[in-house]
Amino acid sequence: MATVLSDRDIQTKLSGLPDWSLSGKTITCTRTFKDFVAAVAFVNQLVEPAESAGHHPDLEISYNRVVISLSTHDAGGLTEKDFALAQVISNLG
Ligand SMILES: C[C@H](O)[C@H](O)[C@H]1CNC2=NC(N)=NC(=O)C2=N1
């Protein structure tokens, strides 16, 4: 199982991901699109990287806004897997 990161490691990794913030034992990112169709298209882009990583974001769609939350449920906190997937998500259009 992946190892939970220390608070210090989490802060270091977050400093390289300006669009993500810490919320308890998760990191979250909010993206806004022109409409619901564009928001859903973005969510569909997450399927392949999530399946490839065997790691899946929690997603909340509100019309044109998508809130993405990452945490490693198995480990009970944030691990390298969350930051690796966050970086991939940040690189998407
Ligand atoms: C067996 C399977 O790989 C695990 O249940 C994976 C699936 N996707 C997951 N996704 C997330 N975000 N956290 C997990 O702990 C997790 N576990």
The ligand as a Tripos MOL2 file, in Angstrom:
@<TRIPOS>MOLECULE
LIG
   17    18     1     0     0
SMALL
NO_CHARGES

@<TRIPOS>ATOM
      1 C1         -8.0480   -2.0870   -5.7990 C.3       1 LIG1
      2 C2         -7.9790   -0.6850   -6.3160 C.3       1 LIG1
      3 O1         -6.7780   -0.4400   -6.9840 O.3       1 LIG1
      4 C3         -8.1230    0.2960   -5.1840 C.3       1 LIG1
      5 O2         -9.3740    0.1340   -4.5470 O.3       1 LIG1
      6 C4         -7.9280    1.7340   -5.6130 C.3       1 LIG1
      7 C5         -8.9230    2.1950   -6.6450 C.3       1 LIG1
      8 N1         -8.9090    3.6450   -6.7750 N.pl3     1 LIG1
      9 C6         -8.5980    4.4320   -5.7380 C.2       1 LIG1
     10 N2         -8.7110    5.7350   -5.8230 N.2       1 LIG1
     11 C7         -8.4640    6.5320   -4.7970 C.2       1 LIG1
     12 N3         -8.5810    7.8610   -4.9270 N.pl3     1 LIG1
     13 N4         -8.0410    6.0350   -3.6250 N.2       1 LIG1
     14 C8         -7.8630    4.7170   -3.4470 C.2       1 LIG1
     15 O3         -7.4650    4.2990   -2.3610 O.2       1 LIG1
     16 C9         -8.1280    3.8520   -4.5360 C.2       1 LIG1
     17 N5         -7.9430    2.5540   -4.4480 N.2       1 LIG1
@<TRIPOS>BOND
     1     1     2 1
     2     2     3 1
     3     2     4 1
     4     4     5 1
     5     4     6 1
     6     6     7 1
     7     6    17 1
     8     7     8 1
     9     8     9 1
    10     9    10 2
    11     9    16 1
    12    10    11 1
    13    11    12 1
    14    11    13 2
    15    13    14 1
    16    14    15 2
    17    14    16 1
    18    16    17 2
@<TRIPOS>SUBSTRUCTURE
     1 LIG1         1 GROUP 0 **** ****
